[in-house]
Amino acid sequence: MKRKTNKLILFILVIIGLSGCKTYTIPVESFKNQFADISMEDFKKVYIDGAIYGYYMANPIDKIQCFDKSGNPFELTISPAIEIKFTYGKKQKKASFYFDTVILSDGIVKGQMSRLIPSLTKEIPVDSITKIEVMNDGKINRYVNK
């Protein structure tokens, strides 16, 4: 009986978590345009309220132009909780990064996959990307100084 109750509670938590997460899309060309003039020199040292991992370097983007599920334009305000997911390659692999760590340089998208392990990064050729989604991961983190 206890096992069924635990599974039910887990199921309900997953449903609640998924329902609160809005996902937006960014066309690849729009992504390229919005990241075109950003270099590593533009990144800023930022701190997150209540974070145990100190500071990290973040891109200067404060808002991103995207589309909601109905195809309506939407301007999403960037926070430490915003994640970006790329679908890429022939096998349609997926990779998620924290949005504020992403950079596009020389046709390669690079970003951090973890705040606790900053060296956990990935590089994706921008021309292999077929879909870009952005979403709030639900964490209530906010910048202290961005």
N, C-alpha and C positions, 0 to 999 in steps of 0.2 A: 504494500500500500504506500509506504514511504517513497519508494522508487518512482511510482506513478505520479505522486504529488510533486516530487522534485522535477520530473520531466515536464509536467504541466506548468510549473512556475517558470522554468527555463524557456519554454515555448512562448509564454505570455510576455516575458521580458524581451525576447527577440522580436516579437511582433511590435511591441511598443517602441523599441529602438529603431526598427526599420521605418515605422510610420512617421517618426519625427525627422527623418533625414530627407531633405529635398535634394534632388539631383538635377543639375543643369548641364547643358552641353555647350561646347565651344567648337565651331568649325575649325579645321586644321589651319586654313588660311588666316582666319581671324586670330588664332593663337600666335601664328608666326608674326603677324602685324603688331600685336600687342606686346610681344617680347623682343621685337626687332632691335630696339635701341638700348637694351639693357646689357651691361657687362658686369663682371665681378667687382669692378671698381665702384659700381653703384650700390652694392649690397651694404646693409647697415647692421651694426651690432644691436640686437634686440634682446629684451628680457621678457619673460612671461610671468604674470602674476601667479605666485604660488608654486612655480615649477621647481623641481629639485635638481634640474640639470643645468642651471645657470643661464648663460647667454648662448646665442648662435647667430650666424650671419643670415640675413633675410633680404630677399629682393625688394625693391622699392615700390612694388605695385600695391596700391591701396584698394583699387576696385578693378574688377574684370568684367568685360562685356561677354554675356553668354545668353542662352535661350532656355526657357522653362520647357516642361514636357509638352506644352501645347504649341511650342514654336514661337512664343512671344519673347521679344528682347527683354533682358533683365540685367541689371548692374549689380553684381554681387560684391559686397564689402568683404575685404580679406581680413581674416583673423587667424590666430595660430591653429584654430580647429578646422580650417578649410583644407581639404585634401583634393588632389587631382589624380584621376585614373586614366591611363593611356591604354588603349587596345592597339596592338601593333603586330606586324609581321604576318607571314602566310598562315601561321597556326593560330592567329588572333590571341596572342599572349596578352596578359594584363600586368600592369605595374602601377602601384600607387605611391605617391609622394606627398609630403606636406607642401602645399602650394607655394608658400613663401620661401621655399628653398630651391625652387625650380629656376633654371636658366636655359636659354637656347643660345648656343654658340657653335658656329661653323657647321650648322645643319644637325647638331646633336642636342637632344634634350637631356639634361642631367638634373637630378634632385635627390634629396635625402628621403629614405624610406623609414627612418627612425629618428626620434629626437634624442633618445638615450645613447644610441650608437651612431654618431654623426658620420662615421666612415662607411656606414651601410648605405651606399649610393648605387645608382644604376644609370646607364647611358642608353638612349634609344635614338636611332636615326629618325629625324622628324619626317622624312619621306616615307617611312614604313608605318606611320601612325594612321589608323583608320577611324578612330573615335576618341574623343576627349570628353571626360565627364568631371565636373567639380561638385563637391558636396561638403556639408558640414558634418564632421565626425561626432558631433553631439557634446564634445567636451566644452566646459565653460571657461576655458582659458582666454585671457586677454593680454594684449601687449601692455607693458609698463611704459615704454618709451618710444614706440614707433610713430 
